[in-house]
Amino acid sequence: MLSREEVLSGLKEILVMIDPSKEEVAKTLTEESRLVEDIGLASVSLLYLVIAIEEKFNVEFGDLGVEDFKTVKQTIDYILDCQK
């Protein structure tokens, strides 16, 4: 099972992969960071983020999407819950 730190690190990698201009934001990403307000992800980027998270962490959002999560912490919690 992955640790919170490993998931956060993976999310940082995904963020830079889907939008290289977010490299500086990724360096300061914390669990309290808000996906839209702090990171500045647009709807298309959120879609790419969902796809990349599903592939990297082998989880499925089903009817949920990253837009259902407001913070990085909520996203990490969901990923870890799916890993149980």
DASULUR-V897929 format. One record per residue. SS is DSSP state (a for helix, b for strand, c for the rest). PHI is phi in whole degrees, 0 to 359 (none if undefined). D_LAST is the distance of its C-alpha to the last C-alpha in Angstrom with 1 decimal. Layout:
# DASULUR-V897929
SS,PHI,D_LAST  SS,PHI,D_LAST
This chain:
# DASULUR-V897929
c,none,7.6  c,283,9.9  c,272,11.8  a,301,13.2  a,296,16.4  a,294,15.3  a,293,13.9  a,300,17.2  a,299,19.2  a,297,17.8  a,295,18.7  a,298,22.1  a,299,22.7  a,297,21.9  a,303,24.2  a,290,27.1  a,295,26.6  a,280,27.0  c,209,29.7  a,303,31.5  a,290,33.5  a,267,30.4  a,301,30.4  a,293,31.9  a,298,29.5  a,299,26.5  a,296,28.0  c,253,28.0  c,296,24.7  c,231,22.8  c,295,20.0  c,278,23.0  c,299,24.3  b,268,24.8  c,298,24.2  c,270,27.6  c,293,29.8  c,271,29.1  c,274,27.9  c,80,30.3  c,282,28.2  c,273,30.2  a,300,28.9  a,294,29.2  a,296,27.3  a,297,24.5  a,297,24.4  a,298,24.3  a,297,21.6  a,302,19.3  a,299,20.2  a,294,19.7  a,296,16.3  a,300,15.2  a,289,16.9  a,291,15.9  a,255,12.2  c,54,11.9  c,236,10.9  c,235,13.3  c,275,15.0  c,56,16.9  c,282,19.4  c,275,18.1  c,219,19.5  a,299,19.6  a,296,22.7  a,281,20.6  c,247,19.4  c,265,22.2  b,236,20.9  a,298,18.9  a,302,16.9  a,298,15.9  a,293,14.9  a,299,12.9  a,303,11.1  a,295,10.3  a,300,9.2  a,293,6.8  a,298,5.6  a,289,5.5  a,279,3.8  c,287,0.0
